[in-house]
């Protein structure tokens, strides 16, 4: 029984460390102060293309979520606007830990 608890605790620590590592792996592709583009597991050029294609896919849907395919990869995108944060975020994820994140400062 004790070994099960130890294994469970180890899994929790491993998951937490994995999440921290995933955030640390975000590469800044552009940062203009009022907007930034970040990527993980894809190039910055690919992140820009994913961003443009995701906006095209989202146009007309009227939703904060959209999905599309790019080069055989299915991307899921969602808009975030946490009330306590001054940035809007458009985040797209795909299998293989791929991430494209675009943030821009909200108007005041």
C-alpha positions as a Markdown table, in Angstrom:
| # | Residue | x | y | z |
|---|---|---|---|---|
| 1 | Unk | 0.0 | 0.0 | 0.0 |
| 2 | Unk | 2.8 | 2.4 | 0.9 |
| 3 | Unk | 4.5 | 1.8 | -2.4 |
| 4 | Unk | 1.3 | 2.7 | -4.2 |
| 5 | Unk | 1.2 | 6.1 | -2.4 |
| 6 | Unk | 4.8 | 6.7 | -3.2 |
| 7 | Unk | 4.3 | 5.9 | -6.8 |
| 8 | Unk | 1.2 | 8.2 | -6.9 |
| 9 | Unk | 3.3 | 11.0 | -5.3 |
| 10 | Unk | 6.1 | 10.4 | -7.8 |
| 11 | Unk | 3.6 | 10.6 | -10.7 |
| 12 | Unk | 2.2 | 13.9 | -9.3 |
| 13 | Unk | 5.7 | 15.4 | -9.0 |
| 14 | Unk | 6.6 | 14.1 | -12.5 |
| 15 | Unk | 3.4 | 15.7 | -14.0 |
| 16 | Unk | 4.1 | 19.0 | -12.3 |
| 17 | Unk | 7.7 | 19.0 | -13.4 |
| 18 | Unk | 6.5 | 18.2 | -17.0 |
| 19 | Unk | 4.1 | 21.1 | -17.0 |
| 20 | Unk | 6.8 | 23.5 | -15.8 |
| 21 | Unk | 9.2 | 22.2 | -18.4 |
| 22 | Unk | 6.5 | 22.6 | -21.1 |
| 23 | Unk | 6.0 | 26.2 | -20.2 |
| 24 | Unk | 9.8 | 26.8 | -20.1 |
| 25 | Unk | 10.1 | 25.4 | -23.6 |
| 26 | Unk | 8.1 | 28.2 | -25.2 |
| 27 | Unk | 10.3 | 30.1 | -27.7 |
| 28 | Unk | 9.6 | 33.8 | -28.3 |
| 29 | Unk | 9.3 | 34.4 | -32.0 |
| 30 | Unk | 8.4 | 38.1 | -31.8 |
| 31 | Unk | 7.8 | 40.5 | -28.9 |
| 32 | Unk | 6.7 | 44.1 | -29.6 |
| 33 | Unk | 5.6 | 44.9 | -26.1 |
| 34 | Unk | 1.9 | 45.1 | -26.9 |
| 35 | Unk | 1.9 | 41.7 | -28.7 |
| 36 | Unk | 4.0 | 38.6 | -28.8 |
| 37 | Unk | 4.1 | 35.3 | -30.6 |
| 38 | Unk | 5.5 | 32.1 | -29.0 |
| 39 | Unk | 6.0 | 28.6 | -30.2 |
| 40 | Unk | 6.8 | 25.2 | -28.9 |
| 41 | Unk | 7.8 | 22.1 | -31.0 |
| 42 | Unk | 7.4 | 24.1 | -34.2 |
| 43 | Unk | 9.5 | 26.8 | -36.0 |
| 44 | Unk | 8.7 | 30.5 | -35.7 |
| 45 | Unk | 7.8 | 30.6 | -39.4 |
| 46 | Unk | 5.4 | 27.7 | -38.9 |
| 47 | Unk | 3.9 | 29.4 | -35.9 |
| 48 | Unk | 3.2 | 32.5 | -38.0 |
| 49 | Unk | 1.5 | 30.4 | -40.7 |
| 50 | Unk | -0.5 | 28.5 | -38.1 |
| 51 | Unk | -1.6 | 31.8 | -36.6 |
| 52 | Unk | -2.7 | 33.3 | -40.0 |
| 53 | Unk | -4.5 | 30.1 | -41.0 |
| 54 | Unk | -6.2 | 29.9 | -37.6 |
| 55 | Unk | -7.6 | 33.4 | -38.0 |
| 56 | Unk | -8.9 | 32.5 | -41.4 |
| 57 | Unk | -10.6 | 29.3 | -40.0 |
| 58 | Unk | -12.1 | 31.3 | -37.1 |
| 59 | Unk | -13.4 | 34.1 | -39.3 |
| 60 | Unk | -17.1 | 33.9 | -39.6 |
| 61 | Unk | -17.5 | 31.1 | -37.0 |
| 62 | Unk | -18.4 | 33.6 | -34.3 |
| 63 | Unk | -16.9 | 31.3 | -31.7 |
| 64 | Unk | -13.9 | 31.6 | -29.3 |
| 65 | Unk | -12.8 | 28.1 | -30.5 |
| 66 | Unk | -11.9 | 26.6 | -33.9 |
| 67 | Unk | -10.2 | 23.6 | -35.4 |
| 68 | Unk | -8.5 | 23.2 | -38.8 |
| 69 | Unk | -5.9 | 21.1 | -40.5 |
| 70 | Unk | -2.5 | 22.3 | -41.7 |
| 71 | Unk | -0.2 | 19.9 | -43.5 |
| 72 | Unk | -2.1 | 16.9 | -42.1 |
| 73 | Unk | -1.9 | 18.1 | -38.5 |
| 74 | Unk | -5.2 | 18.9 | -36.7 |
| 75 | Unk | -4.9 | 22.2 | -34.7 |
| 76 | Unk | -7.4 | 23.3 | -32.0 |
| 77 | Unk | -7.5 | 26.9 | -31.2 |
| 78 | Unk | -9.1 | 28.9 | -28.4 |
| 79 | Unk | -9.3 | 32.5 | -27.3 |
| 80 | Unk | -8.6 | 33.4 | -23.6 |
| 81 | Unk | -9.3 | 36.7 | -21.8 |
| 82 | Unk | -8.7 | 36.2 | -18.1 |
| 83 | Unk | -10.3 | 39.2 | -16.2 |
| 84 | Unk | -7.2 | 39.8 | -14.1 |
| 85 | Unk | -4.8 | 39.8 | -17.1 |
| 86 | Unk | -4.3 | 42.7 | -19.5 |
| 87 | Unk | -3.6 | 40.4 | -22.4 |
| 88 | Unk | -5.9 | 38.5 | -24.8 |
| 89 | Unk | -4.5 | 35.2 | -25.8 |
| 90 | Unk | -5.1 | 33.1 | -28.9 |
| 91 | Unk | -3.6 | 29.6 | -28.4 |
| 92 | Unk | -3.5 | 26.7 | -30.8 |
| 93 | Unk | -2.4 | 23.2 | -29.9 |
| 94 | Unk | -1.7 | 20.1 | -31.9 |
| 95 | Unk | -0.5 | 16.5 | -31.2 |
| 96 | Unk | 3.2 | 16.2 | -30.4 |
| 97 | Unk | 3.1 | 19.0 | -27.8 |
| 98 | Unk | 3.0 | 21.6 | -30.5 |
| 99 | Unk | 1.8 | 25.0 | -29.4 |
| 100 | Unk | 1.4 | 28.4 | -31.1 |
| 101 | Unk | 0.5 | 31.3 | -28.7 |
| 102 | Unk | -0.3 | 34.8 | -29.8 |
| 103 | Unk | -1.0 | 37.5 | -27.1 |
| 104 | Unk | -1.9 | 41.1 | -27.5 |
| 105 | Unk | -2.5 | 43.8 | -24.9 |
| 106 | Unk | -6.1 | 44.7 | -24.4 |
| 107 | Unk | -7.3 | 48.2 | -25.0 |
| 108 | Unk | -8.1 | 50.3 | -22.0 |
